Amino acid sequence: MDYEFIQVEPRFAPFVALLRLNRPKELNALNLGLMGEIRDALGILDNDEEVRVIILTGNDRAFAAGADIKQMAGKGAIDMLKIDQFSTWDAIRKTKKPIIAAVSGFALGGGCELCMHCDIIIASETAQFGQPEINIGVMPGAGGTQRLTRAVGKVKAMEMVLTGSFISAQEALQWGLINKVVPVELYLDEALKMAVEIASKSPIAVQLAKESVLKSFDSHLQEGLYFERKNFYMLFATEDQKEGMNAFIEKRKAAFSGK
C-alpha cells in the first residue's frame, strides 16, 4: 500500500517488518491520518505469515512528539466523541505479533502512549518520555494514566502526569518504563537484534505468550493464571512444540515452522 505519513518495510530482515513514522517536519505528531495508517499497516503485517515481529520507530530527533494539537484545538466534547479517535488505538492494541518500539528523541504525550502500546521499548540516550497534556489543559487519553502507572508506579506516574515533566532515557530505564538504553547510532540496530531473536522462536508460542502477559494487566491474578494455563496447554497441539523439545533433547537448533 501507498502511505502518506508512514513508511513500511515488510521484509526489513527475515521475519521482521519495520514501520517508520514519517512526518519529520512535525516531529511525527500523531494526527488522525497517521494513526489510521499505523492501524492499517499493523493489520496487514499481523496477517502476513512472513512477519513474526514488528519494529515501530520514528527518526533520531523524534519518535513522536505528541498528538497533532491543531486537529483538536477547536473541537468540543461532542466533536471528539464523534471522531472516536480511540477506536484506532484499540485496534493497534489488539495486534497479535510482538511490537518493538525503537525510540530516539521525543516520545511525548501520544508518542509516549504509543510506545506503551508496544511490547518492548529500546531507547537511544537522547530519548525523552513524558505526558505533558496537563500543560495544555487536558490529560492523557490514550491509556497514559493507566499504562504509565502500571509501568512506573503511582507516585512517579502522578509526578509525570500532574507536572507534565519529561524523564530521560536513563530515568525511564531505572523506573521500568523501557527495556534498554544504547547510543543513538545503535538504537535501531539493537531493536533489530532483539526482533531477530524473538523471530527465531515459535511464532505461535510467541503470540500466545504475549497474549498471556497482556492478560495480567486487565484481569485478577486467578483469571490471569487460568488464561496463561489454557494457552500453555494449547501449545502442545503445535508442531513447533514437538520440534522445539526434540531439538533441545537432540542438542540442535530448532527449526520452527509456525504450525
N, C-alpha and C positions, 0 to 999 in steps of 0.2 A: 504493500500500500504506500501511497504518497502521503507524507505528513508535512504540516506547516511548522509545527512547533517542537517536534522531536526527530531524532534520527535513530533508526533501528538497524542493528546488525545481527540477524538471527543466527549467523554462523561465525560469531566473533572468535570462538575457539570450539573444539569438538564438544558438543552438547551444551555449550554456553552461549547465551544471547546477551547482547548489550543494548540497552535503551538509554539514550542520552537526551536530556532536556536541552532544547536549543532555542532559547530566547536570550542570547548573551547581552544585548543592549539593555534589557530589562532585568538583568541578573536572574534570569529564569523565573520571574514572578509567575505564579500559578493562576493563569486566567482560565475561564471555562473551557476554551478551546484546547488548551494544553492538557488540562485534566482529562478531557474527553478522549484525547489521543492516547494518553497514558493508559486509560481504561481499555480502549480498543486494542492497543498493541499488546497489552498483557493478556487479554483474552485470546488473541491469536497465538501468542507464544505458549500460553498454557495448554493449548491443544496441539502443539507441534511436537511430534514424537522425537524429533531430533534435538529438542531443547530440554535440558534437565534442570538448569539453573539460570537465573536471570540476574544480570548486573544492572542496577539503576544508578545513573550518575549525571552530573552536570558538567561544569568546567572547573578549572583551577580557581577561578575567582568566586564562584558561587555554585553550590548545589541548587538551592532555590532560596531567594531572599524573602520569601513570603507570598501571600496572596496578592493578586492584582487589585489594589485598593481602588483604582479608578473605576473598576467594574461594579464596585459595591457602594461607593460613597453616597450616591443619590438614591439608593434603594430604601424602601420601607420594610417593615416586618413581613407584610403580606407578599411583597415582591420577592423577598428572599425565600419565603415558604414555597411560592410557586416555581421559582427557579429550581429548587430541590437539588442544590449542588452536592449535597452529601450522599445522594444515591450513587454518584460516581465514586466517591471514597469507599462506600460499602462494597462496590463491585471490585475495586482494587484489593480490598482486604480479603476477598474470597479467592484470590489467586492461589492455586494449589501448589505450584512449584516454588522452591525457595527463591527469595529475592535478596540480593546483597546490595546494600547501598554503599557506593564509593563516593565519599564526601570530601570536598575541599571548599574552603572559603565559607560563605554564609549558608547556614541551614536554619532559617528563622521562620517563626510563625508556621504557616502551612508547609514550609520547607522542612522544618523540624518534625512536624506531624507526618509528612510523607516518609521521612527517614524511619520513624517509629512504626509505620505500616510495613516496613521491610523486616526481614528476619535476622539479618546480621548487618552491622554497620562498621565499615572500615573508614577511618578518617585520616586526612593529612594533618600535619602540625599546624596548618593555618585555619583549620575548621573552627567555626564558632556556632554554637547552638543556642537557641532562645525562643521564648514565646512572648514577643513584645506587644501583643494585641492590646494589652491594658493601656499602652501609650496612645492609642487612637480611640479609646473609649469603648472597646469591646473586650472579648475574651476568646481563648481558643475554642474553636467549634468543630474541628475535625478529629477530635479524640485527644487533644493535647492535655487537658486536665486529667484524663483517665490514664492514658498510656505513660505519660511522664511520671505521674505519681507511682505507678507500678514499677517503673524503672529506677527512680532515684529516691523514692520515699516521700512522705508527706511534707516534711519541713523544707527540703530542697525544692520540691515542686512548688510549694507555696511561695518561696522566695523568687523563683523564676517567673511564675505566673503573675504575682501581685506587683513585682517591681519592673518586670519587663527586661531584666538584666540578661546579658549573654554570658555563656560559660565557654571556656576554651576547650580544645580537644582533650588536653590532659585532665581537666576537671571532669569532662564528660566520661572519660575512661575511669577515673577514680570513683565517680558516683555510680558507675554501672550502666550508663546510657549507651555506650558503644563498646565494640569488641577490641579495637586495636588502633594505635596511632603510629603513623610512619611518615617519613619525609614526603614533601609534596610531590616529588617526582616519582614516588613509588606507590601512591595510594591505589591507583587503578591496577597496577601490577599485583599488588597484594590482594586486592579483591578477586582478580582473575585466578590467582594461586589458590585461594580458598574455594572459588567456584569449581575449578578443575578437580579439587579434592572431593568435594561433595558430589560432583557429576560422576565420579568413579564408583559411587555406591549404587546399590539397587534403587532405581527411581521410585518404585512402589513403596519400598521401605522408607525412603526419604520423605515422600509425600505424606504417608500416614504418621510418621514421627513428627513432622511439622504440625500436622493437624492436631495431634495429641498434645504437643507443647502449648499450642494456642488455646486449646480447650481449658487448660489450667487457669487461664485468665478470666474466663466467663462461666465458671462453674464452681460448686463446692468441691472440697477435696474428694469426697467419696464418689461423686458423679464423675470427676476427672479421672480417678483411678479406674472406674468401670469403663470409661471411654478408652483409656490407654490400653487396658487389658483386651478389650474387643479388637482393637487394631493390631495388637501383638499377635493374637491368635490368627487373625485374618492373613497375616504374612506367611503363615505356614501352609497356605494354599498356593504359594507362588513358586515358580521355577527358580527365581533368584535366591530364595531361602535355601533351597537344596544345593544350588551352585555355591553359595557363599559358605555354607557349613562344610560341604565336601572339600572346597578349596582350602579351608582352614585346616582340616584334618590331613589333607594331602600336601600341606605346606607349599601351596602355589597361589598365584594371584587369581582372584575370582574374575570371571568374565560375565558381567551382568547383562541380561537381555531386556529387562523391563517387562518380563512376563511372570 
